[in-house]
Amino acid sequence: MSVSDAQGYIRSRRRGRSEDRYGNGDQGQEPGLVPGVSMDTTAVDTTAATAATAGAAEPAEKKPRTARTVGVVRAARELELRRGEFELAAQLGHIRTIAGPAAGRRQVTRQEIDRLRAAEGFPEALRERARTVGTAEGAELLTVSPGRFTRLARAGLIAPVRFYLNRYRAVVWLYPADEVRTFAAREPALLTGRLPLPLRLGPDAEEDRRPRNWRGRRIGHLLHESEDPWERAAVVGCVLDPALLAELVPDPYERAQLNRLRPELAPGQPESEAARATVRRLVVADHPDEIRWHRTSLAALMTEARRTRPVPRPAGPYVDGTPPRARTAPEPSRPAGRRGLLSRLRIGGERRGPARRP
């Protein structure tokens, strides 16, 4: 029997029941049934439903699964940025990154990439926000002379974001172009006429605040990225002099932990010893106020790190701020065996006493 015939039988059966209800059905047989035909209505209903949906229920194509997070290399490629532009944009806060499964590896969410790609002016606007300028180009943006731009930067009014050493081992500071334009719109009085007296003759005219501002910006970025108390303590401790760090953290096991997690503030590693010495002078804090601030921050972070996860050591946990004493090995005992010839001669001479001279 076909599906259409089965559906016709079902309709006739329902019609027969209604006729029987009003007294018009045939007597002696079940209403709605054709003589000589036996049918299971449940099977017919199931067969009809299966046949009706057989052609429409085709398996849907599986969409490829996309990762919720991607690494920084792939994120830079999808955002059409070079690696240095991506790192600078993340440091300035234009690209939000999250901690990856591996220590020190950052990732970017798919939602963040979609947000940046959907922004107006992509990718030129994002590249412009990640662009840096030197002294000459920065002076052009401010429409001032390079000397005036250097004075403003030395006074701390324009903070650098990076630096590098040229072939003469001179420090070349780089500034965010977007911040330079913002400074020009915010402080137009400093771009023309004579500079204020403190900037020309006061202490601000002699002190160069560019290294200090760069260290503060770099440390702030690393602290923002890290949530581990030991990593945060290592970030603050990396700008302190090693002798001062040993004084503040006397435990050698804790200093080893800080050195293991120590981040690299300056990009790259200079080849010559003179260039490395120049970079060390820029990395280590030298101003009294800056040193005092980092000492206080390190003490608070070390207290939190010791309470959260003490460093394992053979002598037990850190107690009362004093390093554990090193255990001295006991002196080996002399074997109780036969004595040597010199020992027997020495003992024999002591028994006989000193020889008398005639």
GIVEN-V777747 format. One record per backbone hydrogen bond with DSSP energy under -1.0 kcal/mol. CO is the residue of the C=O (numbers start at 0). NH is the residue of the N-H. E is the energy in kcal/mol with one decimal. If there is no record, write none. Layout:
BEGIN
co:CO nh:NH e:E
co:CO nh:NH e:E
END
This chain:
BEGIN
co:1 nh:5 e:-2.1
co:2 nh:6 e:-2.4
co:3 nh:7 e:-2.0
co:4 nh:8 e:-2.4
co:5 nh:9 e:-2.1
co:6 nh:10 e:-2.1
co:7 nh:11 e:-2.4
co:8 nh:12 e:-2.4
co:9 nh:13 e:-2.2
co:10 nh:14 e:-2.4
co:11 nh:15 e:-2.6
co:12 nh:16 e:-2.1
co:13 nh:17 e:-1.8
co:14 nh:18 e:-2.1
co:15 nh:19 e:-2.6
co:16 nh:20 e:-1.8
co:17 nh:21 e:-1.1
co:18 nh:23 e:-3.2
co:29 nh:32 e:-1.5
co:33 nh:36 e:-1.8
co:39 nh:43 e:-1.9
co:40 nh:44 e:-2.6
co:41 nh:45 e:-2.2
co:42 nh:46 e:-2.6
co:43 nh:47 e:-2.7
co:44 nh:48 e:-2.3
co:45 nh:49 e:-2.3
co:46 nh:50 e:-2.5
co:47 nh:51 e:-2.2
co:48 nh:52 e:-1.6
co:52 nh:56 e:-1.7
co:55 nh:57 e:-1.7
co:67 nh:109 e:-3.2
co:69 nh:107 e:-2.6
co:70 nh:74 e:-2.5
co:71 nh:75 e:-2.4
co:72 nh:76 e:-1.7
co:73 nh:77 e:-2.6
co:74 nh:78 e:-2.0
co:75 nh:80 e:-2.8
co:81 nh:85 e:-2.7
co:82 nh:86 e:-2.4
co:83 nh:87 e:-2.1
co:84 nh:88 e:-2.5
co:85 nh:89 e:-2.3
co:86 nh:90 e:-2.2
co:87 nh:91 e:-2.2
co:88 nh:93 e:-2.3
co:88 nh:94 e:-1.1
co:97 nh:106 e:-2.8
co:101 nh:104 e:-1.7
co:104 nh:99 e:-2.6
co:106 nh:97 e:-2.9
co:107 nh:69 e:-2.4
co:108 nh:112 e:-1.8
co:109 nh:113 e:-2.3
co:110 nh:114 e:-2.0
co:111 nh:115 e:-2.2
co:112 nh:116 e:-2.3
co:113 nh:117 e:-1.7
co:118 nh:121 e:-1.3
co:120 nh:124 e:-2.7
co:122 nh:126 e:-2.4
co:123 nh:127 e:-2.3
co:124 nh:128 e:-1.7
co:125 nh:129 e:-1.1
co:127 nh:130 e:-1.1
co:130 nh:176 e:-2.5
co:132 nh:174 e:-2.7
co:133 nh:137 e:-2.1
co:134 nh:138 e:-2.2
co:135 nh:139 e:-1.6
co:136 nh:140 e:-1.8
co:137 nh:141 e:-1.7
co:138 nh:143 e:-2.3
co:144 nh:148 e:-2.1
co:145 nh:149 e:-2.2
co:146 nh:150 e:-1.9
co:147 nh:151 e:-2.2
co:148 nh:152 e:-2.2
co:149 nh:153 e:-2.9
co:150 nh:154 e:-1.8
co:151 nh:156 e:-2.1
co:152 nh:155 e:-1.3
co:153 nh:208 e:-2.4
co:161 nh:173 e:-2.6
co:163 nh:171 e:-2.9
co:165 nh:168 e:-2.1
co:169 nh:165 e:-2.1
co:171 nh:163 e:-1.6
co:173 nh:160 e:-2.7
co:173 nh:161 e:-1.4
co:174 nh:132 e:-2.7
co:175 nh:179 e:-1.9
co:176 nh:180 e:-2.0
co:177 nh:181 e:-1.8
co:178 nh:182 e:-2.4
co:179 nh:183 e:-2.0
co:180 nh:184 e:-1.8
co:181 nh:185 e:-1.7
co:182 nh:186 e:-2.8
co:187 nh:190 e:-1.2
co:196 nh:200 e:-3.0
co:201 nh:204 e:-1.1
co:202 nh:206 e:-2.3
co:208 nh:212 e:-2.6
co:209 nh:213 e:-2.4
co:210 nh:214 e:-2.5
co:211 nh:215 e:-2.3
co:212 nh:216 e:-2.2
co:213 nh:217 e:-2.5
co:214 nh:218 e:-2.8
co:215 nh:219 e:-2.1
co:216 nh:220 e:-1.8
co:217 nh:221 e:-2.0
co:218 nh:222 e:-2.6
co:219 nh:223 e:-1.7
co:220 nh:224 e:-1.3
co:221 nh:225 e:-1.2
co:227 nh:231 e:-2.2
co:228 nh:232 e:-2.1
co:229 nh:233 e:-2.1
co:230 nh:234 e:-1.8
co:231 nh:235 e:-1.8
co:232 nh:236 e:-2.4
co:233 nh:237 e:-1.2
co:235 nh:238 e:-1.0
co:236 nh:239 e:-1.2
co:238 nh:284 e:-3.5
co:240 nh:244 e:-2.7
co:241 nh:245 e:-2.2
co:242 nh:246 e:-1.4
co:243 nh:247 e:-2.1
co:244 nh:248 e:-2.6
co:250 nh:254 e:-2.0
co:251 nh:255 e:-2.0
co:252 nh:256 e:-1.7
co:253 nh:257 e:-2.2
co:254 nh:258 e:-2.6
co:255 nh:259 e:-1.9
co:256 nh:260 e:-1.5
co:271 nh:275 e:-1.8
co:272 nh:276 e:-2.2
co:273 nh:277 e:-1.8
co:274 nh:278 e:-2.1
co:275 nh:279 e:-2.3
co:276 nh:280 e:-1.8
co:277 nh:281 e:-1.2
co:278 nh:282 e:-1.8
co:279 nh:283 e:-2.2
co:286 nh:290 e:-2.7
co:287 nh:291 e:-2.5
co:288 nh:292 e:-2.0
co:289 nh:293 e:-2.3
co:290 nh:294 e:-2.3
co:291 nh:295 e:-2.0
co:292 nh:296 e:-2.2
co:293 nh:297 e:-2.6
co:294 nh:298 e:-2.1
co:295 nh:299 e:-1.9
co:296 nh:300 e:-2.4
co:297 nh:301 e:-2.6
co:298 nh:302 e:-1.9
co:299 nh:303 e:-1.9
co:300 nh:304 e:-2.4
co:301 nh:305 e:-2.7
co:302 nh:306 e:-1.7
co:303 nh:307 e:-2.3
co:304 nh:308 e:-2.7
co:312 nh:315 e:-1.2
co:318 nh:321 e:-1.8
co:334 nh:336 e:-1.8
co:339 nh:343 e:-1.7
co:340 nh:344 e:-2.3
co:341 nh:345 e:-2.4
co:342 nh:346 e:-2.4
co:343 nh:347 e:-2.4
co:344 nh:348 e:-2.1
co:345 nh:349 e:-1.8
co:346 nh:350 e:-1.8
co:347 nh:351 e:-1.9
co:348 nh:352 e:-1.6
END
